[in-house]
Amino acid sequence: MSDPKSDRPVVTRIAPSPTGFMHIGTARTALFNWLYARGRGGKFLLRIEDTDRARSTPEATEAILRGMTWLGLDWDGEAVSQSARADRHADVAHELLARGAAYKCFATQDEIEAFREAARAEGKSTLYRSPWRDADPATHPDAPFVIRIRAPLGGATIIADRVQGDVRWGNDQLDDMVLLRSDGTPTYMLAVVVDDHDMGITHVIRGDDHLANAARQMMIYDAMEWEVPVWAHIPLIHGPDGKKLSKRHGALGVEEYQRMGFTSAAMRNYLTRLGWSHGDDEFFTDAQALDWFDLGGIGKSPARLDLKKLENLSGQHIAATDDGTLIAEIAAFRAATQQDPLTDAQHSGLMRAMYCLKDRAKTIPELLEKAHFVLTERPIEPDEKSAAALDSVSRGILAELTPHLQNASWTREALEAAVAEVAEARGLKLGKLAQPLRAAIAGRSVSPSVFDMMLVLGRDETIARLSDAGGA
């Protein structure tokens, strides 16, 4: 089912809490909001929900911004800090009080807990009903109070959800939730609604762990006579075992996936497909995702994280990405993993070699392993497997081959002919000669073909490496 058109320009948001790394689930929610807004020419906003001052940290906020930037999820305007808007939230609480939609509650925490203990003992609902709800203001004591919303006592609240369908709550299950604490600070439930309204959010696309919150937040929308956004609560991501994603499943933070060497394009593709579908399409571009994405394609069941599928998509995206973009991704990967930045020579070498590196590399580390020959400098230090291929017999063969290469015109056909001639004279198969040649040129057993490497390195560098290995 496609989304019905709205007269309002679409405005979505992502509102992470800066209390740790940027969770992979938060990244997917951000992506869904970004795709929905950008695909409709709308706005995508970022709000940092830092009302939990004890747990919020600047470092976590920076991690969120880095994760968003790496994923390519650009947002409109400045990031909004929820805590900076506390005065506005308090004003709305007092307006609700003036409208009679909220009331002052002077009950102490001890009184509330005593009520709940008694209710539990009697097997009754622990939903707290304050005795101050209908109290005469003349009886109000000079004491600290909270402001509670006046929840409807009868009927039902129905959330018309674009993913879950119509979800019904009996109003007898909704408490008179606190809007403003006794110290004058707003609660999360109030702040979210006020911010979404003030920011003009038209579509609230978030995890289905917030579905119950929607019923409670509706009370504020209704009491303030504000337009209710379109709700879309998406199932959470589960691990391969079908259980809620946790540390035992491995990487949870989006930056971990960057450090593992997945490309941002692959992550966007994979996360878009994680819980949303467009026919049988698995691999698609950003342009296709922006064109196709709608709320009707989101499934109701939790999606399962599958690293093998992510690796496969990453390999396809590496092969399809233009060289300049891929090298920028490599530079970002090296920075994220505290490696030295690419030198000008390495950058130039990568550009020349990219055509023979991109196929069959599933991650950036795999690509860089293949690219070792062009990133390293003489003298080449072979790894253990390559060193074993450079025995005295092999060195003798390389010594015989070197003059043939020196005199060859530097084309693939001429190089293949020169190597084939020496192999035939020695009664060897081409592969037997390729092993020591690869060891001398790259120092690694994993590399592009020896002919590709020679073409990328050029005559002088190739001959110099063969000479270093005893080939002259």
Helices and strands as residue ranges (DSSP letters): E 11-14, H 24-38, E 43-48, H 58-71, E 80-81, G 82-85, H 86-98, E 102-105, H 109-121, G 137-139, E 146-149, E 156-161, E 165-170, G 171-173, E 178-180, H 188-198, E 203-207, G 208-210, H 211-224, E 230-234, E 237-238, G 247-249, H 254-259, H 264-273, H 286-292, G 295-297, E 303-304, H 307-320, H 323-336, H 344-353, G 354-356, H 364-370, H 372-375, H 384-388, H 392-407, H 412-426, H 430-442, H 450-457, H 459-468
